[in-house]
Amino acid sequence: GLHVIFTTIYKPLALPMATTKIFTREELYSQPFPWTVIGGHVYAIGEFIPKHPGGPLIRRAVGEDATDLFLAHHGPKSPARSVLARYEIGLLASEKPLATSAEDVVRQAWQQRPLQRIICDRIQAAGLDRRPCWPVAEIVAVLMLMLFALWAWLAYGCGWWRMDVTFAWFWWRHLDAGLHAAMHGDFRHHAFSHRLLFRIYSLLDRRALEYYHGGSALCGHGLSKHWWHHVYPNDPRRDPDWGTMTGVAWVRRHVSAAWQPCHVWQCWYWLPMTALVEPMLELLQVASATLEATAAILEPPADGVPSYSSRFEHAIATWIEVLVNPGYQLIAFFVQPFWQAFSTLVLARAVSRLVLFPFSEVQHYLPEHFGEECRAQDEEWVVGQLRNTANLRFKTHAAWWLDFLMFHGDSHQIQHHLWPAMSFVRYGQVGKVLRETCAELGLPYHEVSYWEGYQKIWSQVLANRTIPRAASKGDTLKRPLRSPSPTPSCSSSQEDSEDPCPKVAESPGFERRLRRRTESQAE
């Protein structure tokens, strides 16, 4: 069923709806056309995919309950509600539809989000909901790629190791953010420029492609791990990014992570472990993955094995990333003495990790607000987004421009999470309107300065080094991130426990087959 859905994804098809048909989840999985669910209504969107004004972003809704995704990309006054009615084919069984018609579905969904509607109306009134009239993002991307080529030639080819160590963190993050921006549609001013820039950034940052774009078998359809993070930020049971914060073995950053006896001394080894040991382990993993991709070319044809052309393409793309990406710099080993290239790479990785700490970890990791989940199980979606994310606060114009040239959505996480398809060139203007609106409505709005980010990380390391009360000395505390049975609310007995809300209620909704595939691949 899944194979049929994704191999026929480009076949234009919209089924006429003579009578209201009730689909079970199993029936939908076996349908030979691309479909999505919004507010309990089922839509066949194959005919609309090539016509979608937002480009390929609509493919993220294929095979998913896209209610939250749809509302995040379409304001309350968007004409999309009238377009939906043309493609409705029925209802989803076991789910109560929000309304009887497509237009009423969107209208009633926005009635349940009054605060988000106010914010979106003010953004629209300021004229910031529309995409930029000029291809600013595309021009900046092309110029930055040219500068990166010049920097790589000087750092790798000419052996300017000081320049390498000083700016490797910037280019490493820029390539990752460029792929992130291409995936979110920042370069969709023209279809050709979007395809070209997406292709370039996916070659230069190949290892992040599956996280942002999804597995190669899905061809960019459905929710990737990154899109799951957008729908459920900081949800321990549904946000894939949570594992990067709580699943590490070296440092215990939050009470939901398993406690190890070595964590007692983590304040002493945390910094060298983070700056040196973990990057070295990652380099070994990359070397192993590169050799495996090369060896896969020699595999004979068999059922379930990708075609030779796809394996060859994957191997070439992996080698390109390893050769020129600032995080690996293999090309420098061919033109420089080995120990110079190796020491420069290790030092550049250490500096990169230290410089990027406030960018990569603080905005998505606000444990001081996690306990509020128990008191706000039914809070509006926009409130949860505002509570669980933060912006970086820049105090100088130089810092702002440096961040802008990195395409860094992490620095404007609040805007990026509320409007995932908005171009990063709008973030600064939208931030002013959003900040004033949140202050007026009494909504949370978190900003963290660069150095405050370091202070937050250090305080978390110190706070979580002690032995939990639930574990005896020398034992390991293991608390699963996913509870086998959902808990509707937090009981009063949990208030005195270390984890204020260890079990987050699973909202009744659509079964995510794409996520099951992703998790099985990770295992």
C-alpha positions in Angstrom: 0.0 0.0 0.0 2.7 2.5 0.9 4.7 1.7 -2.2 1.7 2.3 -4.4 1.0 5.6 -2.8 4.4 7.1 -3.2 5.2 5.6 -6.7 2.0 7.1 -8.1 2.4 10.4 -6.2 2.6 12.5 -9.4 -0.4 11.0 -11.0 -3.1 13.7 -11.2 -6.3 12.3 -9.5 -9.2 13.8 -7.6 -12.1 11.5 -6.9 -15.7 12.8 -7.3 -17.6 12.7 -4.0 -21.1 11.5 -4.8 -21.8 10.4 -1.2 -19.9 10.8 2.0 -17.6 7.8 2.3 -16.1 6.8 5.6 -12.5 5.6 5.3 -10.7 3.5 7.9 -7.0 4.0 8.4 -6.3 0.7 6.8 -8.4 1.6 3.7 -6.5 4.9 3.3 -3.2 3.1 3.4 -4.2 1.0 0.5 -5.5 3.7 -1.8 -3.6 4.2 -5.1 -3.5 8.0 -4.9 -2.0 10.7 -2.7 -4.3 11.8 0.1 -4.3 13.8 3.3 -6.5 14.4 6.3 -7.5 17.8 7.6 -9.9 18.1 10.5 -11.2 14.6 10.1 -11.9 15.1 6.3 -10.1 13.1 3.7 -8.8 14.8 0.5 -7.3 13.4 -2.7 -4.7 16.0 -3.6 -3.0 14.4 -6.5 -4.4 16.8 -9.1 -3.6 19.8 -6.9 0.1 19.0 -6.1 1.5 20.4 -9.4 -0.8 23.5 -9.0 0.0 24.3 -5.4 1.1 28.0 -5.1 3.5 27.0 -2.3 5.4 24.6 -4.5 6.5 21.2 -3.2 5.7 22.0 0.4 2.2 20.4 -0.1 3.9 17.0 -0.4 4.6 17.0 3.3 0.8 16.5 3.8 0.6 13.3 1.8 -0.4 10.4 3.9 -0.6 12.5 7.1 -3.1 14.2 9.4 -2.1 17.6 8.2 -4.4 19.7 10.3 -1.7 21.5 12.3 0.5 21.7 9.2 -2.2 23.3 7.2 -3.1 25.9 9.8 0.6 26.8 10.2 0.9 27.6 6.5 -2.5 29.1 5.8 -3.9 32.1 7.7 -7.5 32.4 8.7 -8.3 34.5 5.6 -6.5 32.3 3.2 -8.4 31.2 0.0 -7.1 27.6 0.6 -10.3 26.8 2.4 -12.4 27.1 -0.8 -9.8 25.1 -2.8 -10.0 22.2 -0.3 -13.7 21.6 -1.1 -12.9 20.5 -4.6 -10.8 17.5 -3.5 -12.7 16.2 -0.5 -13.5 12.4 -0.9 -14.9 11.4 2.5 -14.3 11.3 6.3 -11.9 9.5 8.5 -13.5 6.8 10.7 -13.0 6.9 14.5 -12.5 10.7 14.3 -15.1 13.3 14.9 -14.9 15.8 12.0 -14.5 19.4 12.9 -17.4 20.4 10.6 -19.5 19.2 7.7 -17.8 21.1 4.8 -14.2 21.9 3.9 -14.7 25.7 4.4 -16.3 25.1 7.8 -13.4 22.8 8.8 -10.9 25.6 8.4 -13.3 28.2 9.9 -14.0 26.1 13.0 -10.3 25.1 13.4 -9.4 28.8 13.6 -12.2 29.4 16.1 -10.4 27.0 18.4 -7.2 29.1 18.0 -8.3 32.7 18.8 -4.9 33.8 19.9 -3.1 32.5 16.8 -5.8 34.2 14.7 -5.1 37.6 16.3 -1.4 37.2 15.7 -1.9 36.1 12.0 -4.3 39.0 11.4 -1.8 41.5 12.6 1.0 40.0 10.5 -1.3 40.1 7.5 -2.2 43.7 8.2 1.5 44.6 8.2 1.9 42.9 4.8 4.4 40.4 6.1 2.5 37.2 5.2 3.3 37.5 1.6 6.6 36.2 0.1 9.2 38.8 -0.8 8.7 40.5 -4.2 12.4 40.2 -5.0 14.5 37.0 -4.9 16.6 38.3 -1.9 17.1 34.8 -0.4 18.3 33.4 -3.8 20.7 36.2 -4.4 22.2 35.9 -0.9 22.5 32.1 -1.3 24.4 32.4 -4.6 26.8 35.0 -3.2 27.4 33.0 -0.1 28.1 29.8 -2.0 30.7 31.7 -4.1 32.3 33.0 -0.9 32.3 29.5 0.5 34.2 28.2 -2.6 36.8 31.0 -2.1 37.1 30.2 1.6 37.5 26.4 0.9 40.2 27.1 -1.7 42.2 29.3 0.8 41.6 27.0 3.8 42.0 23.6 2.2 44.2 24.3 -0.9 46.4 27.1 0.4 46.6 25.8 4.0 45.4 28.9 5.7 44.7 27.0 8.9 44.0 30.1 11.0 41.2 31.1 8.6 40.0 27.5 8.7 39.7 27.4 12.4 38.3 30.9 12.7 35.4 30.5 10.1 34.8 26.8 9.8 31.9 27.1 12.3 30.2 29.8 10.2 30.3 27.8 6.9 29.5 24.5 8.6 26.3 26.1 10.0 25.5 28.0 6.8 25.5 24.8 4.7 23.2 23.1 7.2 20.9 26.2 7.4 20.9 26.5 3.6 19.5 23.0 3.3 17.0 23.8 6.0 15.9 26.9 4.2 15.6 25.1 0.9 13.5 22.4 2.5 11.2 25.0 4.0 10.8 26.8 0.6 12.8 29.9 1.2 14.1 29.8 -2.4 10.8 29.2 -4.1 10.7 32.6 -5.9 11.4 30.5 -9.1 11.1 26.7 -9.4 14.4 26.4 -11.1 16.3 28.3 -8.4 14.7 26.2 -5.7 15.6 22.9 -7.3 19.2 24.1 -8.0 19.9 25.5 -4.6 18.3 22.5 -2.9 20.5 20.2 -5.0 23.6 22.1 -4.1 23.0 22.3 -0.4 21.9 18.7 -0.2 25.3 17.7 -1.7 27.3 19.8 0.7 25.3 18.7 3.7 24.3 15.2 2.8 24.1 13.7 6.3 21.3 16.1 7.3 19.2 15.4 4.2 17.3 12.5 5.7 16.5 14.5 8.8 15.2 17.5 6.9 13.8 16.0 3.7 13.0 12.4 4.8 14.3 9.1 3.6 15.1 8.7 -0.1 12.3 6.1 -0.5 9.7 8.8 0.5 10.9 11.3 -2.1 10.2 14.3 0.1 6.6 13.3 0.9 5.0 13.1 4.3 6.4 14.5 7.5 10.2 14.1 8.0 11.8 14.2 11.4 12.2 17.9 11.2 8.5 18.5 10.3 7.6 16.3 13.3 9.7 18.6 15.4 7.7 21.6 14.0 4.3 20.1 14.9 5.3 18.8 18.3 8.3 20.9 19.6 9.8 19.7 22.9 7.2 16.9 23.2 9.2 14.0 24.7 7.0 11.4 23.1 6.7 12.9 19.6 9.5 15.4 18.9 12.5 13.6 17.3 14.9 16.4 18.4 14.3 15.4 22.0 16.5 12.4 21.6 19.5 14.7 20.8 19.0 16.5 24.1 18.2 13.7 26.5 19.4 10.5 24.9 23.2 11.2 25.2 25.2 9.0 27.5 27.9 11.5 28.5 26.0 14.3 30.0 22.6 14.4 31.7 20.9 17.6 30.7 17.4 16.9 32.0 15.6 14.7 34.4 13.9 12.7 31.6 17.4 11.3 30.5 18.7 8.2 32.0 21.1 8.9 34.9 24.5 7.3 34.9 27.0 7.1 37.8 29.5 9.1 35.7 27.2 12.1 35.7 28.3 13.0 39.2 31.6 14.3 37.7 30.1 15.7 34.5 30.9 19.3 35.5 34.6 18.4 35.1 34.5 16.4 31.9 31.6 18.0 30.1 33.5 20.6 28.1 36.4 18.4 26.8 33.9 15.6 26.1 31.7 17.9 24.1 34.5 19.7 22.2 36.8 16.9 21.5 35.5 13.3 22.2 32.1 13.7 20.6 33.4 15.3 17.4 36.0 12.6 17.1 33.3 9.9 17.5 31.3 11.6 14.8 34.3 11.7 12.4 34.7 7.9 12.9 31.0 7.5 12.2 31.2 9.6 9.0 34.3 7.6 7.8 32.4 4.3 8.4 29.3 5.6 6.6 31.4 6.8 3.6 33.0 3.4 3.2 29.7 1.6 3.5 28.2 3.8 0.8 31.2 3.0 -1.4 30.9 -0.7 -0.7 27.2 -0.7 -1.4 28.0 -0.1 -5.1 29.4 -3.6 -5.3 26.3 -5.3 -4.0 24.6 -7.5 -6.6 21.0 -6.7 -7.6 18.4 -8.2 -5.3 14.9 -7.5 -4.0 14.8 -4.7 -1.6 18.2 -3.4 -2.6 18.3 0.1 -4.3 19.2 0.3 -7.9 22.8 0.6 -9.0 22.3 4.2 -10.1 20.8 5.3 -6.8 23.6 3.6 -4.9 26.2 5.2 -7.1 24.6 8.6 -6.7 24.4 8.3 -2.9 28.1 7.3 -2.8 29.2 10.2 -4.9 27.1 12.7 -2.8 28.6 11.3 0.4 32.1 11.7 -0.9 31.4 15.3 -2.0 30.2 16.2 1.4 33.2 14.5 3.1 35.7 16.2 0.8 34.5 19.9 1.0 32.2 20.2 4.1 33.9 22.3 6.8 33.1 19.5 9.3 35.2 16.9 7.5 37.6 18.6 5.1 39.0 15.5 3.5 40.3 17.4 0.5 42.8 19.1 2.8 44.4 15.8 3.6 45.4 15.4 -0.1 47.2 18.8 -0.3 48.5 19.4 3.2 50.7 17.4 5.6 48.6 14.9 7.4 49.2 16.2 10.9 48.5 19.8 9.9 45.2 18.8 8.2 44.2 16.6 11.1 45.0 19.0 13.9 43.3 21.9 12.0 40.2 19.8 11.6 40.1 18.7 15.2 40.6 22.3 16.4 38.0 23.7 13.9 35.5 21.1 15.2 36.1 22.0 18.8 35.8 25.8 18.1 32.6 25.1 16.0 31.0 23.2 18.8 31.8 25.9 21.4 30.7 28.8 19.2 27.5 27.1 18.0 26.3 25.9 21.4 23.8 28.8 22.0 22.5 28.5 18.4 22.0 24.7 18.4 20.7 23.8 21.8 19.2 26.7 23.8 16.3 27.7 21.6 14.7 24.2 21.6 15.6 23.3 25.1 13.8 25.2 27.8 13.4 22.7 30.7 12.2 25.4 33.1 9.0 25.5 31.1 8.4 21.7 30.7 6.6 21.4 34.0 3.9 23.8 32.7 2.8 21.0 30.3 0.9 19.4 33.2 -1.1 22.6 33.9 -1.8 23.3 30.2 -2.8 20.0 28.6 -5.5 21.8 26.5 -3.6 25.0 25.8 -3.8 26.5 22.4 -1.2 25.4 19.9 0.4 28.8 19.5 0.9 29.1 23.3 2.7 25.8 23.4 5.0 27.0 20.5 5.7 30.3 22.3 6.4 28.6 25.6 8.8 25.9 24.3 10.9 28.0 21.9 13.1 31.1 22.2 14.9 33.6 20.0 18.5 34.6 20.3 18.8 38.3 21.2 21.5 40.1 19.3 22.8 43.4 20.6 24.9 44.6 17.7 24.2 45.1 14.0 27.3 43.0 13.2 26.0 40.0 15.1 22.6 40.4 13.3 24.2 40.5 9.9 26.4 37.5 10.6 23.3 35.5 11.7 21.4 36.7 8.6 24.1 35.5 6.3 24.0 32.1 7.9 20.3 31.8 7.0 19.9 30.9 10.7 16.3 30.0 11.6 17.5 28.9 15.0 18.1 32.5 16.0 14.4 33.3 15.2 12.8 30.1 16.4 9.5 31.7 17.5 8.8 33.2 14.0 10.1 30.0 12.3 7.9 27.7 14.3 4.7 29.8 13.9 5.3 30.3 10.1 7.5 27.5 8.8 7.1 28.5 5.2 8.0 32.2 5.8 11.3 33.3 4.2 14.1 34.1 6.7 14.3 37.6 5.2 11.0 38.5 7.0 12.0 37.3 10.4 13.3 40.6 11.7 10.2 42.5 10.7 7.8 39.9 11.9 9.6 39.7 15.3 8.7 43.3 16.1 5.0 42.8 15.5 5.0 39.5 17.3 6.8 40.8 20.4 4.3 43.7 20.7 1.3 41.4 20.2 2.6 38.9 22.9 3.1 41.7 25.4 -0.4 43.0 24.8 -2.0 39.6 25.0 0.1 38.4 27.9 1.6 35.5 25.9 5.1 34.1 26.6 7.9 35.4 24.4 11.4 34.1 25.3 14.6 35.7 24.2 18.1 34.6 25.2 21.3 36.4 24.7 24.3 34.6 23.4 26.1 34.5 26.7 22.9 33.7 28.6 22.8 30.6 26.4 26.1 29.4 27.8 24.9 30.1 31.3 21.7 28.1 30.8 23.7 25.1 29.5 26.1 25.2 32.4 23.3 25.5 34.9 21.6 22.5 33.4 24.8 20.5 33.6 25.2 21.3 37.2 21.6 20.8 38.1 21.3 17.3 36.6 24.6 15.8 38.0 23.0 14.7 41.3 21.7 11.3 41.9 17.9 11.3 41.4 15.8 10.4 44.5 14.2 7.5 42.6 17.6 5.8 42.2 19.9 4.4 44.8 23.6 5.3 44.7 25.5 3.5 41.9 22.3 2.5 40.1 21.1 3.7 36.7 17.8 5.5 36.4 16.0 4.5 33.3 12.8 6.4 32.5 11.3 5.7 29.0 10.6 8.6 26.8 7.5 7.0 25.5 4.9 5.6 27.9 3.1 2.5 26.7 -0.2 3.9 27.9 -1.1 7.6 27.5 -1.9 9.6 30.6 -4.7 12.1 30.2 -3.4 14.4 32.9 -0.8 14.6 35.6 -2.0 13.4 39.0 -1.3 15.3 42.2 1.1 12.6 43.3 3.4 13.6 40.5 3.9 17.1 41.8 6.6 16.0 44.3 8.5 13.8 41.8 11.6 14.9 40.1 9.9 14.9 36.7 6.9 17.2 36.9 5.2 15.6 34.0 6.9 12.3 33.0 4.0 11.2 30.8 2.5 13.5 28.1 -0.9 12.7 26.9 -1.0 11.4 23.4 -3.6 13.4 21.5 -6.1 11.2 19.7 -5.3 11.4 16.0 -3.9 9.9 13.0 -1.5 6.9 13.0 1.8 8.1 11.6 3.1 5.4 9.4 6.0 7.6 8.2 7.2 8.0 11.7 7.1 4.3 12.3 9.3 3.8 9.2 11.7 6.5 10.4 12.0 5.0 13.9 12.5 1.5 12.5 15.3 2.8 10.3 16.9 4.5 13.2 16.8 1.3 15.3 
